[in-house]
Amino acid sequence: MALLHRPISLPLLPLAAPASFISHPKHIHLRKVAVPKFRSAPPTVALLNLNPPPYDFDALEPHMSKQTLSFHWGKHHRAYVDNCNNQIKDTELEECTLEDIIKKTYNNGDPRPVFNNAAQAWNHEFFWECMKPGGGKEPKGEILELIKRDFGAYDEFLKEFKQASATQFGSGWAWLVLKDNKLVIEKTPNALNPLIWGHKPLLTIDVWEHAYYLDYQNRRPDYISTFMNELVSWDAVNARLDRAKASAT
Ligand SMILES: [Fe+2]
């Protein structure tokens, strides 16, 4: 999550407003950039910003429709960011990074009200960056070597990731994470993410129904297969792997 004046320890990829976002303002309304508050000291407080996906809203078609992406980002993601900002405003959490807000408000398994919105704001920006036009299929680079090391073969990883995504009961997420320098697949319900356990997320898929129902209705396995075959940005995963390893050292 890009934050004004609030660097996070696992930075997301650089984002640029997609062309359709700029050229069709009647369809997508840009949320005002949060303005740092000024107290007697220099600004140290900022609210979360709602960044758009790093591609046009129709760029993932026919695998993910413009309608799905527009609603998912423009309604769901926006609501998480707005609700989080309302909940942290004028509290001590304004001084924290988003990652710290998530860890603090998880509250050792007894989440405070802001946790769900904060985690979902982070999860969605991370998710947009997990995809790109013309993505998917077998990865290249170091992530492929680690997949072979830790799962035996890409096909075995694919089978396990699909299984985790398909069997997450109800709303939630499936993840590929770096845990103790090893690749591990995890799944989480609702807003939970692996940051709360100190794991380094590399890839995720949103399996809330709002992520796929307009395009795939109840066929979650079809959505998962399409995500893996056509949409995953392995470039983003490799970049995150580099940062995760660097932060570990
Ligand atoms: Fe979502």
Residues whose N, C-alpha, C, O or C-beta is under 5 A from the ligand:
A	BS01	LIG	D206 W208 A211
